[in-house]
């Protein structure tokens, strides 16, 4: 099968969309499919690069200063048209409803190529970073959701990583007349395992070996609410010795470093910054409990990776996190921005070895249901379904003399 993936957010950017797109492309190529990805250039100029077993076609781009300083392709239509024309895909999978996604959708509809569209976006992810527009957040969120509904309705099938993601369409979901499926982003369970961390990783990042480690992995931007975890750690440290490991980078990194210093706990926090794929796997094995304070997760691949590495979870009861963190089974949920509840959940786990063991086992059981192999199989089935339905529709159109 020839599969074209269109993604306005892509590796080396670190976020859920980029990580999923890369995992999907690699996984599908491993299974014998011919896969290409269209994504913004990292230099501004167009080029083609090879990422392991598939190609990425990079389109002209500029820096988008309003959100994470990412690079975006504002006028990619001609480039996308040429790539699609040359590749002749059997199916197009669109990851974002931004400019590359729009161009890919337009060309797919014009050329009668079946489309699967995945909804990763939550308007809050953008609005939390555009604080000057906060007074207009409600109407803007409504307009963004309506735009999302219109965009995804042009696809042949729609997916979201979770049931909560489908619900995020709100009342707009009733207006969508295309099938919607919840398909997990998935994780590679052969990479993320509950084995002991390599001792070298502790030395490399100067992580203490004699203390329980509370970990966070992900972007450090406003919508992630990392400050809640840092404030919770201040309370935890008043009752027991522990250490916080923060893996990742972003626009709010310096603010959170300053917060840790202001609270007087900076000596008990390690900020690694961005790390390699290999180090990430080892760092997930370091923690005794993983904490995710972000209320805008449509799934949270980082949380899944931590669970597959054997970590219990303390997470905010918002977004889709309750689908991963089952309260009192493999961790504890806390109310939005409730520092005391977050600290209480962390304390219970790191001070009770038996409880941690039980919750670790349950995290592993839940993580197994998100094996990337299952995700790939589901998308293969979906691709085949929309391809076959497209053939049926084309035959019927020909039979009744309907032209595009």
Protein Blocks (a to p, Z undefined) as FASTA:
>chain_A
ZZddddfbdcfbdcfklmmmmmmmmmmmmnopacddddddfkopacdddehjaccddddd
dddfkgopiacdfblmlmmmmmmmmnopabdcdfbfcfklmmmmmmmmmnopacddddfb
dfklmmmmmmmlmmmmmmmmmmmmmmmmmmmmmpmbdcdfbfklmmmnmmmlmmpcbdcd
dddebiafklmccbdcdfklmmmnopafkbccdddeddddfklommmmmmmmmmmmmmoc
cddddedddjklmmmmmmmmmnopmmmcccebjadfklmmmmmmmpmbdcdfbfkbfnop
mlmmmmmnopacddddehjllmmmgghkloccddehilklmmmmmmmmmmmmklmmmmmm
mmmmmmmmmgfklmmmmmmmmmmmmmmmmmmmmmmmmmnopaZZ
